Amino acid sequence: MGGREAAVQRELWAGYATEASWSVLEWARSSGRERLWATVWDRNLASRRVLAELGFTETDRTEADPVRGTTLFTVREL
């Protein structure tokens, strides 16, 4: 995929992860959950931005994998 096609594809998909995640948050809240945890690879900046936009905060907990990298743990109170 060329640069122009990649830019168009990124634009088309922008917001879907956030929108779907808001639905999960609403479901969790309506199900009586008080807190949600999410994990994300440290190198996945786009997903980290989505989690931050949703109100998740990164904790001090991490898990390092020599092949895959570091997993970050995030949490959000509902």
C-alpha positions as CSV (number, residue, x, y, z in Angstrom):
1,M,0.0,0.0,0.0
2,G,1.4,3.4,-1.0
3,G,1.7,6.4,1.3
4,R,-1.5,8.1,-0.1
5,E,-3.5,4.9,0.3
6,A,-2.2,4.3,3.8
7,A,-3.2,7.8,4.8
8,V,-6.7,7.3,3.4
9,Q,-7.1,4.0,5.2
10,R,-5.9,5.5,8.5
11,E,-8.5,8.3,8.1
12,L,-11.3,5.8,7.4
13,W,-10.5,3.8,10.5
14,A,-10.0,6.8,12.8
15,G,-12.3,6.7,15.8
16,Y,-13.6,3.1,15.5
17,A,-11.5,1.8,18.4
18,T,-12.5,4.7,20.6
19,E,-16.2,4.3,19.7
20,A,-16.2,0.6,20.3
21,S,-14.4,1.0,23.5
22,W,-17.0,3.5,24.8
23,S,-19.6,0.9,24.2
24,V,-17.6,-1.6,26.3
25,L,-17.3,1.0,29.1
26,E,-21.1,1.6,29.0
27,W,-21.8,-2.2,29.1
28,A,-19.4,-2.7,32.0
29,R,-20.9,0.2,34.0
30,S,-24.5,-1.1,33.3
31,S,-23.4,-4.6,34.4
32,G,-22.3,-3.2,37.8
33,R,-18.6,-3.2,37.3
34,E,-16.7,-0.6,39.3
35,R,-13.3,-0.8,37.6
36,L,-11.8,-1.9,34.3
37,W,-8.2,-3.0,33.5
38,A,-6.7,-3.0,30.1
39,T,-3.3,-4.1,28.9
40,V,-1.4,-2.7,25.9
41,W,2.1,-3.1,24.4
42,D,4.3,-0.2,25.3
43,R,5.1,0.4,21.6
44,N,1.4,0.6,20.6
45,L,1.1,4.3,20.8
46,A,-2.3,4.5,19.0
47,S,-3.9,2.1,21.5
48,R,-2.3,3.9,24.4
49,R,-3.8,7.2,23.1
50,V,-7.3,5.5,22.9
51,L,-7.0,4.2,26.4
52,A,-5.9,7.7,27.7
53,E,-8.9,9.3,25.8
54,L,-11.2,6.8,27.6
55,G,-9.8,7.8,31.0
56,F,-7.5,4.9,31.6
57,T,-4.3,5.6,33.5
58,E,-1.1,3.6,33.2
59,T,-0.1,1.9,36.4
60,D,3.4,1.0,37.6
61,R,2.8,-2.6,36.8
62,T,4.4,-3.9,33.6
63,E,5.4,-7.3,32.3
64,A,8.5,-7.6,30.1
65,D,8.7,-10.3,27.4
66,P,12.1,-10.5,25.6
67,V,10.5,-11.2,22.3
68,R,7.2,-9.2,22.3
69,G,8.3,-6.2,24.4
70,T,6.7,-4.7,27.5
71,T,3.0,-4.9,28.4
72,L,1.6,-2.0,30.3
73,F,-1.3,-2.3,32.7
74,T,-3.9,0.5,32.7
75,V,-7.0,1.0,34.9
76,R,-10.2,3.1,34.9
77,E,-12.7,3.5,37.6
78,L,-16.3,3.5,36.5
